[in-house]
Amino acid sequence: MGTPASCVHHPTRSAARSCARCGNFVCSGCLISGAICTECKALLNRQGIPYSDEEKARAVARRCFGAARRGVQGLFALGISMIGLSLFGASVGLGSLVPLVAMGLGTLGVILGLCVAGLSAFGLMRSQAGRPGPRVAGVFPPITGGFFILLGLTPLVLGIALLLS
């Protein structure tokens, strides 16, 4: 029988297993997420590559948060465009086109709003799947996610209210 393998980083400790990425034998203190060593984790972090299922979930949540935030900005821009159209459209002689353009902008607002709500809900779910872990604070705060979902559903609710009135 051979001698047990020792940790690459701590020669006095026996290895718990080998790193799933580089294959080096490491002790239990050097394992991250039970599969990779601390050096591989640092390398993957520098390259921006998720190293575990939790980190992958957090990466998806961060991307959803960014996309939802840009969608909310787009909703505000559409809202301001519709207000400007209704205030100034009739005064410059576009009275007959205002309802048609407003309907088109409203439809675009509903579609964008549903995308924002869906991205926010999915981002919140992935954020919860990424817990516990490092850099999880602020990935997709539940209050912000709920607010984004409400903002995303607002054009739909307003559109339904206009159709029913």
Sequence and secondary structure as in RCSB ss.txt:
>XXXX:A:sequence
MGTPASCVHHPTRSAARSCARCGNFVCSGCLISGAICTECKALLNRQGIPYSDEEKARAVARRCFGAARRGVQGL
FALGISMIGLSLFGASVGLGSLVPLVAMGLGTLGVILGLCVAGLSAFGLMRSQAGRPGPRVAGVFPPITGGFFIL
LGLTPLVLGIALLLS
>XXXX:A:secstr
     B SS TTSB  EE TTT  EE GGGEETTTEEHHHHHHHHHHT   SHHHHHHHHHHHHHHHHHHHHHHH
HHHHHHHHHHHHHTTTTT TTTHHHHHHHHHHHHHHHHHHHHHHHHHHHHHHHHT SSTT TTSS HHHHHHHHH
HHHHHHHHHHHHHH 
